[in-house]
Amino acid sequence: MKPTSIALPAAPVLFAVYGVVRLIGRSDGHYGPGLDWQAAHLSFLAGLVLLGVGLAGLVRQLPATGPRRLWTALAAIGLVTSIVQIGVDIVAGLLATDHANLSEITGRFTHLPGAELVFYQAGPPLLYVGLTALSVLLARRGRIAWWNPVLIGVGSILPMVSLNLLPLSGALLLAGLAPLALRKTGAAAAAVV
């Protein structure tokens, strides 16, 4: 079994876990720092790492063209900035004594010149823009159905509307990415074409 076959469905499941743990943690009015904060953020971090593995497998299914390079680069930038953001949140959660202290510690990072823009506003969405665009390229090559990029795109947008939609986002990403996990990847896929 290829790593992509595991990573592509596992990543959105972990994103949904993050969303569910976050909702449960917020239900009692105390979310962060604490066990729920760390569990949620560690789930999301693991999902991001697995999505990176999955992206590598997807990219190998496409010819080395300018569009593939562009969307891969944007997805990679988004992945790195997302990992940094989640890493900051995890470290802040470990160091903080209460929610106010958590905000203060996170603020030390976000108040660095450009950090808020790069790691919280502009950078992370590039992961999902790149992922959606790569899925469109795969659909155009007939590797997936036309509706897979639609599911991936909608699943990518929902958390930008509200983080409370993360469980639904994870489900849509899973539905959009699962067919790619079932496809042959890398050299095996190239041999089939």
QUIVEN-V926996 format. One record per backbone hydrogen bond with DSSP energy under -1.0 kcal/mol. CO is the residue of the C=O (numbers start at 1). NH is the residue of the N-H. E is the energy in kcal/mol with one decimal. If there is no record, write none. Layout:
co;nh;e
CO;NH;E
CO;NH;E
//
This chain:
co;nh;e
3;7;-3.2
4;8;-2.4
6;10;-1.9
7;11;-2.5
9;13;-1.2
10;14;-2.3
11;15;-1.9
12;16;-2.4
13;17;-2.3
14;18;-2.3
15;19;-2.1
16;20;-2.6
17;21;-3.0
18;22;-2.5
19;23;-2.2
20;24;-2.6
21;25;-2.9
22;26;-2.3
23;27;-1.2
26;29;-1.6
34;38;-2.4
35;39;-3.0
36;40;-2.4
37;41;-2.5
38;42;-2.9
39;43;-1.9
40;44;-2.1
41;45;-2.6
42;46;-2.5
43;47;-2.3
44;48;-2.5
45;49;-2.3
46;50;-2.4
47;51;-2.5
48;52;-2.2
49;53;-1.8
50;54;-2.7
51;55;-3.0
52;56;-1.8
53;57;-1.5
54;58;-2.2
55;59;-2.8
56;60;-1.4
58;61;-1.5
59;62;-1.8
63;65;-2.0
65;69;-2.3
66;70;-2.7
67;71;-2.7
68;72;-2.3
69;73;-2.5
70;74;-2.4
71;75;-2.3
72;76;-2.5
73;77;-2.4
74;78;-2.5
75;79;-2.4
76;80;-2.6
77;81;-2.5
78;82;-2.0
79;83;-2.4
80;84;-2.3
81;85;-2.3
82;86;-2.6
83;87;-2.6
84;88;-2.6
85;89;-2.1
86;90;-2.4
87;91;-2.6
88;92;-2.8
89;93;-2.1
90;94;-1.9
91;95;-2.1
92;96;-2.3
98;102;-2.3
99;103;-2.4
100;104;-2.1
101;105;-2.7
102;106;-2.5
103;107;-2.3
104;108;-1.3
106;110;-2.5
107;111;-2.0
109;112;-1.8
112;115;-2.0
114;118;-2.9
115;119;-2.7
116;120;-1.4
116;121;-1.5
117;122;-3.5
118;123;-1.1
123;126;-1.6
124;127;-1.5
125;129;-2.2
126;130;-2.7
127;131;-2.4
128;132;-2.4
129;133;-2.5
130;134;-2.7
131;135;-2.1
132;136;-1.9
133;137;-2.2
134;138;-2.2
135;139;-2.3
136;140;-2.5
137;141;-1.2
138;143;-2.5
139;142;-1.6
145;148;-1.1
147;151;-2.5
148;152;-2.5
149;153;-2.9
150;154;-2.8
151;155;-2.7
152;156;-1.7
153;157;-1.7
154;158;-2.0
157;160;-1.4
157;161;-1.1
158;162;-2.2
162;165;-1.9
163;166;-1.6
165;169;-2.8
166;170;-2.9
167;171;-1.8
168;172;-2.5
169;173;-2.8
170;174;-2.4
171;175;-2.3
172;176;-2.3
173;177;-2.8
174;178;-2.7
177;180;-1.0
177;181;-1.3
178;182;-1.3
185;188;-1.1
186;190;-1.8
187;191;-2.0
188;192;-1.1
189;193;-1.5
//
